[in-house]
Amino acid sequence: MAPESVTRLDPEDSGTAAALSALLNRELGDGLYEPAWLLEDAANPAAAVWVARAPDPVGAAVARLLGPNDGEYYRRFGAVAMRLFEAGAGPVGSFEAVAVAPPARRRGLGARLTTTSLDWMRERGCAAAVTVSWRSGRAGSSAGLFRRLGMAEGPTVDGFYREESLRDGWSCPVCGRPCACAATLFTLSLA
Ligand SMILES: CC(C)(COP(=O)(O)OP(=O)(O)OC[C@H]1O[C@@H](n2cnc3c(N)ncnc32)[C@H](O)[C@@H]1OP(=O)(O)O)[C@@H](O)C(=O)NCCC(=O)NCCS
């Protein structure tokens, strides 16, 4: 088997985008990621899509540079989240999604996808990273991973995804639609 690698998705590589879309939709929610959206993000300088290969795609992550208006999404986590978006606080990077196929888990790929995304945010001048950990109740939740990487754990909000799962029409792999799962805020200073 070829060594595992973590690389950027090539904006012309529709085959890999389809594989990543299938992985993200199966693990995180059916309807969350279309291949075309991943290719758009791969070509967008304010976003990054990462693929972990072993040698076929077995892991995916999406990161994004946020603007001041993106803070509203995090309002339900309270002051700790809103402080990130205050004037003068500096640019914020979102670690938006990460998933590793079950047979490839517990080999460090989730950690590599996360640290690669955090390094990309640092290189782009982000002062902080923010991520929302899906508390699925299943083994393989990201909360342990984010704690291990030194991220600060913030509040947990019950039913965090309910409205967006209805509005955007995606189904949670654990509870369907609407999604009733909780979410926990994690942040990391990159300064
Ligand atoms: C969360 C997720 C991405 C982690 O992926 P992963 O590749 O298993 O992550 P890692 O291998 O870096 O770490 C997972 C565990 O394996 C352990 N591990 C890492 N390398 C290891 C190795 N070589 N040998 C044994 N264990 C190892 C880690 O210590 C960690 O253990 P812990 O959870 O007890 O702290 C994956 O479980 C997943 O896709 N979950 C479903 C989707 C999901 O919830 N995504 C996050 C949404 S916010």
The ligand as an ORCA input file, in Angstrom:
! r2SCAN-3c Opt
* xyz 0 1
  C     -13.554     12.275     14.030
  C     -12.779     11.495     12.962
  C     -12.570     12.389     11.731
  C     -11.387     11.115     13.538
  O     -10.641     10.476     12.489
  P      -9.404      9.479     12.832
  O      -8.632      9.328     11.576
  O      -9.877      8.261     13.512
  O      -8.590     10.383     13.870
  P      -7.190     10.028     14.583
  O      -6.704      8.705     14.117
  O      -6.311     11.209     14.402
  O      -7.612      9.966     16.113
  C      -8.636      9.091     16.565
  C      -8.168      8.228     17.712
  O      -7.188      7.290     17.236
  C      -6.032      7.352     18.070
  N      -4.878      7.022     17.227
  C      -4.285      7.850     16.313
  N      -3.251      7.188     15.751
  C      -3.214      5.962     16.298
  C      -2.397      4.835     16.103
  N      -1.398      4.846     15.234
  N      -2.660      3.731     16.827
  C      -3.691      3.705     17.703
  N      -4.522      4.751     17.944
  C      -4.265      5.847     17.250
  C      -6.026      8.742     18.593
  O      -5.273      8.864     19.785
  C      -7.491      8.990     18.820
  O      -7.892      8.380     20.044
  P      -8.969      9.091     21.021
  O     -10.195      9.351     20.182
  O      -9.172      8.076     22.079
  O      -8.318     10.365     21.466
  C     -13.511     10.183     12.568
  O     -13.730      9.398     13.723
  C     -14.833     10.400     11.849
  O     -14.861     10.527     10.619
  N     -15.951     10.439     12.626
  C     -17.298     10.565     12.029
  C     -17.522     11.910     11.435
  C     -17.395     13.022     12.462
  O     -17.892     12.940     13.565
  N     -16.678     14.072     12.029
  C     -16.482     15.252     12.832
  C     -17.632     16.175     12.670
  S     -17.424     17.652     13.652
*
